Every structure is written in C-alpha cells, then in structure tokens.
C-alpha cells in the first residue's frame, strides 16, 4: 500500500515564473529609487537589509509580470519505501536499455560495413565507394610513419636526422664501386 499522507497538492494557478521580457524597467527603477531616497538611513543593519529586500520585491511584484509555465506537470516524489525501490529499478532498466541500444547500434554498423566492403569491386566505377575510400585515405592515413633504421647498439634513433646519418654511413661503406673494361655506358 502506498502512503500519501503529508503531501499537499496545490490546485491554484501557478505563478512561479517572472517574465522579464515584458518588465517595465524604467518605472521599476524610478519606484525603487524614490523609495530608497524617501527612507532615512539608520544604524540598524538588519532593519536596513529588510527594507532593501522589501523594496526590491515590491518593485518586482508591481512592474515585472508573472506568468505560467506552459505544459508544467508537477511531479511529487512520494517518500514511500516501496516507491523508492521502484524508482531504483526503473533507473537500472533505463541503463540496461541504453547499453543494449548501444550494442545493437555497434553490431548494425559492423554488419553494414561488412556488406559495403564485400560489395566493393575494383573493376566497377562506383563513385560513391571511391569517394568513401578517398575520404578515409585523406582523413586517416593508412601508412604510419615508422623508422626501421637501427644504430650500432640496436636502438631506434630518436629523430630523422640521426637515422639519415646512419644510412649515409651505411651507403658510403657499400658504394665503393670498381669499374672494369666490360662496364660501358649503353648507347
């Protein structure tokens, strides 16, 4: 059984919204300034603070219209233990549903990707597929920069200049060419 004691439902018009677009700001300023000027100041800070708040609220009440929020649906969350358990169960079901939707979306994308890739024919001039392939090749390069040159210790050089110097030494050592009589320029 659900316990609803202690909850009061308000059935009157809802006026919980200030409509600042329709405010009469000039009259609001004049009213608050004249009220402030007419009141003499005192040493009682608490009294002055109350006067200040009352003046601002009075000016707002008079010159800033109130309005209703459209489609406002009040939701009263009851403080019953059985309902709290239902709310927790609802939240868990929402999370599970969201995860299931994500998984289905991922599998659907994989299947559509497989069917599209299996239907690619290099001999057929399908412009849509070639544009798709070109997009991937421009946006995400398929070739990754790597350095396969190793220094004498067996480590990868830190930058390209060191790698170029290592290659320079290697090619100088193997490029000692010897020419004989049989080597001639082709005509």
RALINVEN-V167148 format. One line per field, one symbol per residue. phi: phi as a letter, one per 40 degrees, with the letter a starting at -180 (. if undefined). psi: psi as a letter, one per 40 degrees, with the letter a starting at -180 (. if undefined). A space follows every 10 residues. Layout:
phi = ???
psi = ???
This chain:
phi = .ccbcgbbcc bcccbbaccc cbcccccdcc cccccccccc cbcccccccc cccccccccc ccbbccabcc fcbcbccccc cccccccccc cccccccccc cccccccccc cccccccccc bccccccccc ccccdccccb cccccabccb cdchccccbc cccccccccc ccccbccbbb cccbccb
psi = ihheiehhhh eiihgfhhge deigdddddd ddddddddhi iiehdddddd dddddddddd ddehiiiihi fhhhhhhifi dddddddddd dddddddddd dddddddddd ddddddddeh hddhghdddd dddddddddg hehhhihehi ideeihidid dddddddddd dddefgihia dehihi.
